[in-house]
Amino acid sequence: MRGSIRKRGNSWLIQIYTGRGPDGKPIRHFESVRGRKGDAERRLTELQSSLDKGVYTPPGRLTVAEHLNQWLEGYVKTNCAIRTYDGYQSIIQHHLNPAMGHIQLKSLNQQVIQEYYSTACQTLSARTVHHQHRVLSQSLKYAVRQGYLGRVTRRSWLTHQHRVKRLCVL
């Protein structure tokens, strides 16, 4: 049994086993649910299904690198072609994770993303930066759908201008 529910005052305490830590000790997630026992059972089922799908993360501790890797393995690998998966994996490993991987997902904002784009445009072509923008944008939309991020209120931090250099023909 991976989870349990206990009555605790006016609420229900949910306990779920999430795996083992580096020291070998079991890791458990605790959560309180106010309301009826059916609400607590529903929440326990949601947590167990997220564990089964491999998308469970402890609340508030998810970094950009962890999210990108989960999105890559959980969504892209099952819904996209192998070649697309390989391209996204390369972009994430070589560009996005080294630059923004250490930042917590909830503290990612427009300023951080724009700083990354401006430094990337200095060394990479506009088309390459546009590909990176697509990967980041799609993964953040996935984070909103999964509930890791709140609703994206300003779409401007998900936009990036793709500038094409015009060639002059003599």
N, C-alpha and C positions, 0 to 999 in steps of 0.2 A: 504494500500500500504506500503510495507516494504522498498522500495528503490526508489531512484530517480536519474536522470542525469541532470546536468546543464552545460551550456557552460561557461568556465572560461578562457578567453584569448585564448591561443593556445591549450588548453587542455579541457578535460571534467571532471567535478567533480562528482564522484559517492558518494552517501550517502545511507547507509543501516542501518536499525533498527536491533539491535542485541539482544535486551532484556531490562530488567530493572536492575538497580544496587541495592545494598543493601539499599540505601536511597529511593528507589522507582522512581528515575528519569530515563528517557529513556536513553539507551546507543546507540550511533550511531558510525558507522565506516565510515570514509571519505577516499577516495582514488582518486588520479588524474590519468587520462589515456590520454596519448598523441596519436594523430592520429584521426581517423574518429569516428563518433558517433556510428557506428556499432561495433567498437572495445570496446567502453565503455559499450554498451548494452550487449556484449558477457561477459565482465568481471562482470557486475552486475548479469547476469544469473548464472555465476560460483559461485559468493559469496552467492546468494540465495540458490542454490542447496547444497552448503556446510553447510549452516544453517539448511536446511531441513534434511540433513543426520546426523546432530549433530556432525560434525567434524570441524566446524569453530572455529578458535582461533585467537585472536588478534595477529598481526604479531610480532614476536620476544619475546613474553612473555610466551611462553609455557614451563612449567617445565616438568621434567621427570615424576613426579607423575601424572600430568594432562594428559600427553601423554599416559602413561600406562593405566590409567582409561578409556580414550577415545578409545584406541585400544581394551581394554577388552570389553567395552559395544558396540562399533560400529562394530568390526570385529569378535572377538572371539565368542561373544554371538550368532551371526547370522550364523557363518560358522563352528562351532565346536560342539561337543557333550556336553551335560550338565556336564558330569563328567570332561571333559577336562577344561571347563569353571571354574568349582569349584576349580580344581587344580591350574590353572593359577591365579585365584583370590587370593587363599591362598598364593602363592609365592609372588605375588605383594604386598599384604597387610602386610605380616609378614617379608619380607626380602628386596625387592627392594625399596619400597617407604620409609621405615625408613632410609635406607642407602644412597640412591641417589635421593630421591624425590624432595628435595629442589633445586637441580641444574637445571639451564635452559637447555633445550634440545640442543640448539645450542652450548653451551659451554661444553657439554659432550665429553670427549676425552678418548684416550687409557689409560692414566695414572690413571684416576679416576676409570675406570672399572677394571683395573688390581689390584689396591689397594683394591677394594671391593672383588675381587676374592681371594686375598691373606688373607684378614682377615676372609672371610667366610670359607676358607679351614682349618683354625685353629680350628674352633668350629664345623663345619659340615662335613659330609662325602663327598667324591669326587663326588659321584653320585648325591647327593642333589644339590651341586654347579653346576653340569652339567645341571640339570633340570632348575635351575635359569638362567644359561647361555642361554639355548634354548629359554626361555620366553623373555629375554632381546634382544637376537639376532633377533627373529621374530618380535618383536615390533619395533625395529630400522629399519628393512627392510621395514616394513609398513610405517614408518615415511618418508623414502626415496621415496617410491611410492606416498605418499600423498603430497610430496613437503615441508614437515616440515624441513627436512634436505637436504643438497645438496648430490650429489652422493658420496657414501662412497668410497673414493679413496684408503684407506688402509683397506683391509679385516682383517688384523692382529688383530685389536682391537675388532673384533667380534669372535675371535677364543679362545677356552679354551680347554686345554688338560684334558681329562677324564682319570685319572689313576686308574686302577683296581688293588687292592691288590691281589697278588697271594697267594694261600694257599698251604702250604707244607703238603703233605700226608705222614704219617710215615708208 
